[in-house]
Amino acid sequence: MEEYKQQCTECGKTFIVRVTTDNVPGCKEKEEVICPYCHTEVGYRMTSGFVYTYKHEE
């Protein structure tokens, strides 16, 4: 599992991105990274797992 902070290009807020992996060889798909505040697509990850985003509470 990978976790990092990202800033939204639309609203400017920082949020947490968590990428899980299922370790399925050759089955990576494009998973969108969606801002949990304004619901804008701010990127994507190629993964065999899932991408989850959470509001960053400081």
C-alpha positions in Angstrom: 0.0 0.0 0.0 1.2 3.5 -0.9 0.0 6.7 0.7 0.8 10.3 -0.1 -0.6 13.9 0.0 -1.7 15.6 -3.2 -3.0 19.1 -3.8 -6.0 19.6 -6.0 -5.4 21.6 -9.2 -9.0 23.0 -9.1 -9.8 23.9 -5.5 -6.2 24.0 -4.1 -7.0 21.8 -1.0 -4.6 19.1 0.1 -5.9 15.5 0.4 -4.6 12.0 1.1 -4.3 9.4 -1.7 -4.1 5.8 -0.7 -3.2 3.2 -3.4 -3.8 -0.5 -2.7 -2.4 -3.3 -4.8 -3.8 -6.8 -5.5 -0.5 -8.0 -7.0 -2.2 -9.4 -10.1 0.4 -9.7 -12.8 -0.4 -8.0 -16.1 -3.7 -6.6 -14.9 -3.0 -3.0 -14.2 -5.7 -0.5 -15.1 -6.0 3.3 -15.1 -7.6 4.4 -11.8 -8.6 8.0 -11.5 -7.5 10.2 -8.5 -10.5 12.3 -7.5 -10.4 15.3 -5.1 -12.7 14.4 -2.1 -13.6 18.1 -1.7 -14.6 19.3 -5.2 -14.8 15.9 -7.0 -12.4 17.0 -9.8 -10.2 14.4 -11.5 -6.7 15.5 -10.7 -4.8 12.6 -12.2 -4.6 8.8 -12.4 -2.5 5.8 -11.3 -1.8 2.6 -13.1 -2.5 -0.1 -10.6 -3.9 -3.6 -10.2 -5.6 -2.4 -7.0 -7.7 0.6 -6.1 -7.2 4.3 -5.4 -8.9 5.9 -2.4 -8.9 9.6 -1.5 -9.6 11.2 1.9 -9.9 14.7 3.2 -6.7 15.8 4.9 -7.5 16.9 8.5 -4.7 19.1 9.9 
